[in-house]
Amino acid sequence: MEERWSTEHVLSLASDAAARAAGGRLSSPAAWSRTGCGQGALWGLCQGSGSAPYRTVVEFSTPAYQCSCPSRTLPCKHALGLLLLWSGDRAAVPAGAEPADWAARWLAGRRRRAEPTAAPADPVAARRRADRRAARVAAGAAELRLRLADRVRRGLADPGAAAGGWAEVAARMVDAQAPGLASCAAELDRLPADGQLAGHALLYLLATACERIGELPEPLAHTVRARVGFTVDSAELLAGPTVRDHWLVLGSRDSTDGPLTTRRLWLRGAKTGRSALLLSYGRPGQAPEPTLPTGWLLEAELAFHPGARPLRAVLGPRHGAPGPTPGAPPAEPVSAALAHYGEAVAADPWTESWPVVLRDVRPIATADGWQLTDHQHALPLHATPEQALWRLAAVSGGRPVTVFGECDHRGFTPVTVWDEQGRTTGLTTGGAA
Amino acid sequence: MSTDYWDQLQSAALLGTDRRPLPEPDGSPALQAAAAGVDRTDPATALLELAALTAVRRRAGLLPLPAPAPEPPAGDDERPELPAAAGRRLAVLLAGRAAGTTTQPNLAELLPQWLSLARERGYRPPAAQVPALLEAARARGELRGDAVALAGPLGRWLAERNPQWRYVLRTAGAEGPTGTDLVWQQGLFAERVTHLTRVRRRDPAAALALLAGTWPSERAEDRLLFLDALQEGLSPADEPFLEAALTDRSRNVRATAAELLSTLPGSALGRRMAERAQAAVRLVDGVLLVTPPTACDAAMQHDGIPPKSPTGRGEQAWWLGEVLAATPLSCWTHSFGLPPGRLLALPVADARTQVGAHAGPAADGGPWRDELHEAWARAAVRQGDASWARALLGPPPRRAGSPAVAGAPARLLAVLPPPERALWTAAFLRTHGPGDAFQLLGACATPWTPPLSTAVVAALERAATAGSYPWNHSGVLGLTERSLAPATAPAVAALAADAAPDTAWAETFARLAGTLRFRAEMLAELTGEEI
């Protein structure tokens, strides 16, 4: 039996406000026939203006959507409408039914495709490719160090030195097959003035570490390889040790950079207390997967990317169906949360931020902007969109709440808030645009 | 200290190690020890390494800020929270607000209804949705009263922190603190109008006192709008102030004061107008004899009658119309001893062509008949007189192209009680197209009664079969979406099913049916009734 998703969660899946509105209009029982849910899926027929009704299927676990309508937006308005209908009124959709034949065909096909396929490998050729790449990356890192030193020799304020900008250097790092170094270099142009020196110095540190990767302790070496842009195959990670736990979904945030949407989804293990970050990408007009609802608990195995301070993970086998969990997660005071960020930086100097859950904090507007305070200490809020800030302020109303978000050296970015009754509100997606 | 050291590193990096020497390591012993290991032969690479060391130390050792001074939380809200389904509905309605209004007008049409019913039911919205609610009402002024009341103490708390939502603190319904007369003394114009209206609603005499206190120092255009606020709760207590305003410097202020006085039962202005009116219209041998004023004297001008018609009508007709429109209607029924219907049926003649009083009824109803009836219609609307409005409207016209009703029928209709309005309009619709009834429908109370709803659906069906297009009726369709009785949903659904598939009308009826269902569900969620 699937737990119902909240309407806010369903709305957050929509690609834009128009899709949310269109879905809202298709959320009444009269628009649907032969609906049902069971076996991890939800299906129904929607009568459009044409003669044949549209066939809509939603698979919950991934989740994935299928609809016979011509729209290429995923989820389409029919899938949203069906989900809203189901989320609003359980009785409107008969549960426990066998999927209609057209739904069953699609679901079976999906499961078949999900089976792992073993790729033939040529270990000798792979080894040769890896050696060639390592040499190119090392040469790229050496060049990057020279460029950084030159820049500091002439002065960061020197207008002549800034002319070429870092775009050109970034392009050379792409050629050197070090995409991580490339994006860090490109980022330098976007740093504020008071962040310039730290940005240059930490990139220099990364390039140095990259050249001396053989001398580093193994966990740190993994961290450096990941920062430089060596990717690790998820299937390979999952073949190794995994951490099985009841994982609480702390929250998620989507960001768009060019055509791709990146989704960050944070988990916290109930038993292990470990934090985990799942990264996923979605094509234009399409929500990235997975879309686990904030506040849910799922029992699953996670495989962590190796590193000095492992955080990023891939989702492995799940056990049982996920479901909502009442109440706020375990949380800590501001000082402890900031200390955790500090420990993460000490282990991995390139740590940008660290996920923390703050206990009994209240947002307060000060002359220097909004802060979150627990009576003892405070953290400034930054990089928080207006809409998220006001939702946080509204849920709190000046009273203590539990807030999940990211700590970094500039302050705190809220992602999720739990009110006094322990109800969850996501701050980063959905809601009224 | 290490902060200073970081600053030194920054300024060296800014100017370049070619021009600036490398600062000597400083800070904690651990940092100094680590710095001692840095190869200093190349100042540039040494600077980068020292900066990396220091930056990481600074970040790893970051301390939180001291807690700021506490602030009071939002006031308690004792109202029960919305039922879960209604809360979800609000999220959908607020999300729909952002969508384009051309293709999907229905959610925007339904939000006001939802808000007013939720407010009436005494619910509190989920806190997380209050910002979106305030934002929606910021963009749409007509939502403000209900949205602000619904948002309650949390809405005020948020508005005190967000300048964009300052309107909340000025909107009636958000009970403000005492000492609001400061708003009257120092507020912006819009704030002052709202304040005056609010006070007037609560205590008409206090509002009058407030206005009288600052009256001489107000600008003319402000005086005009403040005067409008007195319309609500008008009583004989206001008469001296309005009489004084008849001598105002501004012509518009004078005219507005006169109009207010003319709607005030038993006012002196009403009596003066009645005298003029009775000099102009006499009942002789069953004929209304009209002697229009020959001049607009100073007294008439003092009573708000402009000497020149703004539309350039004949002077005598203009003066006559102005006098009659400002005359209490009871003047006619009393002095002639006839009810409105009988008075309207009387023939009308020009007194100057009827010398000797051989008054035979004129075949065309007489030269002044239309002016007389038009002026009575204006008076009926102004004075809100239902029996006159009923008589002027008559029965609904049987055929398209029947003689026009005097005055604006929609305005006369608005004077009648709501059920009567609906019946009249329904009868009108049986013989006229929906387009002709647009203004009448707008004057009817919402939601429409079942008979009116049925008449509208039937009229739309006739329009569809007659081959017109839905976009020719977009105004009526918009009204229909927010006003049609939910009970009509099956009839609309049947129309959608019967319409030729994939036509504009099929789509229109399907959408209308969808909107009605949506509305019925949303109302049921708020009232706790089964659909």
Interface residues (C-beta under 8 A of the other chain):
Chain A: S6 T7 E8 L11 A17 A18 R20 A21 A22 G24 R25 S27 S28 A30 A31 S49 G50 S51 L84 S87 G88 D89 R145 L148 A149 D150 V152 R153 R154 G155 L156 A157 D158 D194 Q196 L197 A198 H200 A201 L202 Y204 L205 T208 V334 S335 L338 Y341 G342 E343 V345 A346 P349 R362 I364 A365 T366 Q371 T373 D374 H375 Q376 H377 A378 L379 P380 Q387 W390 R391 A393 A394 V395 G397 G398 R399 H409 D419 T425 G431 A432 A433
Chain B: L9 Q10 A13 L14 L15 G16 T17 D18 R19 R20 D42 P43 A44 T45 L47 L48 E49 A51 A52 A55 V56 R58 R59 A60 G61 L62 L63 P64 L65 P66 A67 P68 P70 E71 P72 P73 A74 A85 R88 A91 V92 L93 L94 A95 G96 R97 A98 A99 G100 Q104 N106 L107 A127 A128 Q129 V130 P131 A132 E135 A136 L154 W157 L158 R161 N162 A493 P501 D502 A506 E507 A510 A513 G514 T515 R517 F518 E521
